[in-house]
């Protein structure tokens, strides 16, 4: 089961990493517009605000080491990748390797045109390592903005 969870997690991570991102601009109507391949996708400002609140909450949970809350508050589709205990164990193992979460810096923010999900990318400084973190948020069927994807990679050649 542990290997199945790891394979599923890696597959989801690869899928999320390959989905294209895009730039965003606010138009005169107050809506965010995602631009990619010369196409425009409008997203309501309320979605932007809700995504911002959701990502701040996830970042606080990650910094506090509260991985259980990250998992429980994520979308149902996210939780289908495996058991909460396995998700928590992967993060605990990472903390053993990287040390504690020190700080983060947002480096980009985009809206995916195909599903209007918000993608936030951060540089994360751990005690012993630097990583890039990608958080993806979308609206659930009940209207709540939820974490739909999380991906973290090692940062190579990043200034200290």
N, C-alpha and C positions, 0 to 999 in steps of 0.2 A: 504494500500500500504506500509505503514511504517513497519508493521509486516511481510509482504511478503519479503521486502528487508532484514530485520533482519534475518529471517529464511533462506533465500538464502545465505546471507553472512556467517552465522554460518555453513551452509552445505558446502560451498566452503572452509571455514577455516578448518573444520574437514577433508575434503578430502585432502587438502594440508598437514595437519599435519600427516596424516597416510601414505602418500607416502614415500617410503624409500629413504634415502640419501645414499651417498657413499663418499669414499675418492678419492682424485685425485693425480696423479703423472704426471710429464712431462717426456715423453720418448725421445730417441735420435733424433727422427724426428721433435721434437719441438711441438708435439701435446700433449694435455692433455688427460690422460687416466683415466676414472672413473672405479673404481673397486668395485664390489659388487657381492656376491654369486659366486665368482670365474669366473666372466665374465668381459671382458674388453670392454670399449666403448671409442673410440677415438673422441676427439673434437678438432677442429682447434684452434690454439693459437689466431687467430683473433676473435673467439667467446669469448674466455676468456677476451681479451682486451675490446671488445664491451660490454660484460656483466659488466665489472668493471666500465666503463664509465657510463653505464645506472644506476647502483646501486648508484654510487656517486651522480648522478643528483637527484635520488629519495630521498636519504638521505638529500641532501641540501634542497629540497622542504619540506620534513617533518620537519626538524629543523626550517625552516623559517615559518612553519605553512601554507605553500602554498599547501593545500590539493587538490585544484582545478587542479593545474598543474599535480600532481601525477595522478589524475583520467584521465585527458585529454591525457596524454602521455602514458598511459597504453595500453595494447593490446585490440583489439576489444572484445575479449572474456571476458576480465576482466571487461570492461565497461558494458557488458550485465547483470551483477549482479544487477544493479539498477541504479537509477538516481544519477547524480553528486551531487545534493543538499543533498541527503540522505547520501552519502559517506562523504561529508564535515561535515554534522551535527554530524555523529558518531565520527569523529575525534575531532570536537569542544567540544563535550560532554566529550570525554576522557581528553582533556586538562583541562577542568574544574575540573575533578576528580584528575588528576595526576600533574597538574602544567605544566610549560613549559619544553620543550625538552632541556636538559642540555648537555649530551654527549653520545657517543656510542662507543662500542668496538666490533669488529668482533671476534666471537668465533669459527666459522667454515665456511667452504666453500666447497661445493660439487657439483657434476654433477649427475643428475638422469639418469641412463642408459636407462630407457624406453622412454624418450623423449628428452634427452640431454639438459634439462633445468638446468640452474645454480641456486643453492640455497645458499643464504648468510644468516647466523644467527648472530644476534647481541645481546649484552646486552645493553639496553637503560636505561640511567639514566634520569628520569624526576625530576622535582623539589620535588615532594612528593612521588615518587614511582619508582620502578625498574621493567622493563619488558623485555621479550625476544621478538625480532622481527625477523621474517623470511620473506625474500624477494625472489621471484622466477622470473627468467627472461628467455625468450626464443625468438627465431627468428620468426618474423611475416612472412606472405607469401611474403611481399614485401622486405624481407631481413633485416629489422630493428630489433635490439635487444630491446625488450620491457618488461615491468613489466607484469607478467601473474598472480601473486598471492602475497598476503600480509597477514600476520597472526601475531598477537601479543598476548602474554599471560603474566600474572602476574608472577613475579619472587618470589618464596618462598625460604626462607632460604639463600638468597644471602648476602654475606658480604657487609657492607656499605663502 
